[in-house]
């Protein structure tokens, strides 16, 4: 199944545009087609989504583009009534006209759903900032999910990094920025070659204090399901403990960047198991 419409990257590379706001201001379907360059073709084929239809505005039931003045939200679904998108991606311009990934999520629609994003009455938890659905969080943790996940992922992050690199290169940038929402996200992006614009010292402190004898290690006292004594050993278990408030503060203040074609080689949790 090959696209018969213009190739999104060819369209994007042919535009004299440097910002998300500039893409949003393009006439007709040019902006939508340019944003289609961010969709992994393998995923479209896996879920039998015709690239031609996805690229067309008539397919908004599968691929929705919600542009703002200097930001954009993209949602790809495998069927119109799907509860969760396959891929959600939010991009924005920074105040210095760099490109920043504000959020992205990937869901495997065939996997079990865990309602960590809402209470039993349907009230949103706002990523656990407004409330927490503790029974669902415990179920998700035991099922191998990390904080913030409602389903297993599709293991797309490694594929999306070079796609994002091509995207920002076509916008005449050599790097892009990203704010990891949780500790495990930051470790994953380290492995994919990101460096820290902010927060490297915090990440090193977390690793030091989770080690035996450290403050966070001493707090792994089994007082909650998320604070088992051996949680310091893995990335995912540390992330759940941090999500549970073991630091007495949320995981914030970390910002990372990826130079196109460059692996930064930063490791804040050596020999870490996931």
N, C-alpha and C positions, 0 to 999 in steps of 0.2 A: 504494500500500500504506500505509494509515493505521492507526495503533494504535487498537485498540478498548478496550484496558485504560486505566486512568486515566493522564492525562498525568503523567510523572515530575516535571516542574517544579511542577505544581499540587499533587501529593502533598508534595513537598519544602517548598514555600512554606507549606503548611498545618500544618507541624509546628513545635512550639516546641522546636527543637533548635539548638544552636550549635556543636557539635563533631562530629568524626568518631566519637569514642567514644560520643556520644549517638546517632548514627545506628546504630552497631553494636549498641546496646542495645535498639533498637526490636523489638517482637514481630513474629512472622510474616514476611511478605515486604515490610514497609514499607521497611526499610533497603535491600533489593535494588532495589526500584522507585525509591527516591530516587537510588541510584547509577546507575541507567539514564539519568538526566538528563545524565550525562557522555558518553554515546555519541552521536556525530554521526549524525543520521538519514540524511544523504546517504551515509555509509559503509555503513550497514545496507542501504539500498536498492541501492547499487552492487554489493554482494556477495550480494544476494538473501536477506538475513536478515530474517525476519518480525519486526518490532518486538514483536508480541504474544508470540511464542515466546521472544525474548530476555529480555523482562521477567519471564517465568515461571521459577520455580526448576527446572522440568523441563528447561530448556535449558542446564543447566550445562556441556554439552559444547561450547557456543558462547560463553557468557558466564559466567565464573566470578568469584565474589566471595569473597575470603578475608579476613574481618575479624579484626583483633586488638583488644586492649582499647582502644587509641587510634590505630589505623592500619587501613588497608585496602589490599588489592591487587586490582586489576581486570584481567582478561584477556578480550579479545574475539578469537575465532577465526572464520575464514570457513568452516572445516569442522572436525569433531571431531578428526581426526588430524593437523591442521596442525602442522608443526614449530615455527613461530614465530607468535606472535599478531599480528593486525592492529594491536591497540592494547594496550599494557601501561601501567598507571597506578598509582602508589603514593602515597597521601595519608596524612598523619598530623597529629595535634595537636601544637603546640609546647608548651613548658612554660608559656607565657602564654596558651594556648588559642587561638592563631591557627592558620590552616590552612596547611600546607606541602606542596608537591608534592615528594616525595622522589625520584621517578624517573618518567619516562615515555618510552616507545619506540613508534615506529610503523614497520610493515613492509609493503612491497608484496609479497604472496605470489607474484606473477607474475614478480618480478625474480630475477636470479641471486643465489644465496647465497654468501657468503664466510665461511669458518670462522675468523674473527678471535677468536671467543669460546671456542675450544678448540684443543688441540694435535691432531696427527694420531692420537694414541692415545685421544682423547676427553677428556683432562684439561682441565677448565675453566681459562681464563686469568684469570677474575675481573676482567674489564675491564683486562687487561694488568697487573694488580698482582701476580699470582702467576707469570705467564709470558707470553710473546708468541709468536704464530704469525706469524713475520716474512714468509714467502712469501705467506700469505693477506692480510696487511696491505698488502703491496706491490701485490698484485692489486686489492684493494679501493680503494686510493688511486688507481691508474691508471684504475679504472672510475668515478671521480668520487664515491666514498663518503668520509665523514669518519670520524675515529676513533670506535670504539664501534659503528659500524653493521655489521650482517651482511647487510642488504639495502638497496636503495633505499627511501626513505620514501614516504608517500602525500601529502606536502605538506599535512598536517593541522594543523600547529602554529598557523597563523594562524586556523584555525577553532576550535581548542580553547581559545584564550585567552578569547574572549567567553563560551564555554560554562562555563569555570571561573569567570569573573566572575559569571555568573548563579547558579552553584552556591554560591559563598561568600556572595553577597548574600542568598540564601535562608536561609543559616545566620547571617544578621545580622552579617556582616563587610563591610568596605569595601575589603579588600585581602587578598592571599595571598602566600605566600613560595615561593621555589624555589631550589634549589642546582644551578647548571649543572655538568654532569659534565666538560665540556671547553670550551676557549676558543671554539670555533665556536658552541657552545650559548649562551654568554654574549652574543656579538655578535648572534645571532639574536633573543634576548630583548630586547636593547637596541632593535632595530628594531621590536619589537612593543610597545614602550612601558614596559618594566620599568626600575626604578631599582635602585641598589645599596644594600643594607643593610650589606654588607661587601665589600671587594675593589675598589672603584673605583680606588684608588691603584695596586693591582697591575695592573689592566687598562691604566691609562695608562702604567705603566712598561713593560709588554710592548710596547705600540705604539711607545713612544719607542725602546726598545732593538732593535726589529726594523727601524727606519728606518736608512738608510745612515749608517754611522759608529757605530752602537750595538753593544752587546755581543752580542746575539743575531744581529744581521746579520753580524757577523764570524764567528760560528760556523756560518753557512750555507756550509760549505766543500765540500759534495758528498761528505763522508765516509760517509754512508749515503744510501739512496734517499729519505729523508725530509728531507734537508737540502740540497736543491738551492739554488744561489745566488740564484735568483729567488723562493724560497718566501715571502719577506717581503711579496710583493705581494698575496697573496690570503688570505682568512680561512681557507679549508680547508687550504691548504698550511702556514700558520702553526700551525694546530691539530695537524697531523701532526708538525711539528718539535717542538712542545711535548710531544706524546705520546711522541716519541722521546727525550725527556730533555734537550733543548737548554738548559733552564733550570736543570739540576741539581737539580730538585725537581719534584714532581707539581703539576698544576693543582688547587689546593685553596684553601680560605679565601675563596671567593666565594659570596655569598648575595644574591639579588635579590628584589624584591617588585613587585607590580603593583597599583596602586590601580584599582578598578573604574571604567571610563569615563575614565581619565586616561592620557595618553601622556607619559612623563617627559621625552622628548626628549634623552636622553643618547647621545652618540656618542663612543666611545673609539678608533675606527679610521675616521677620515673618508675618504670617497670609496673605501671598500673594495669590491673585487670579491670575489665569493664564491669 
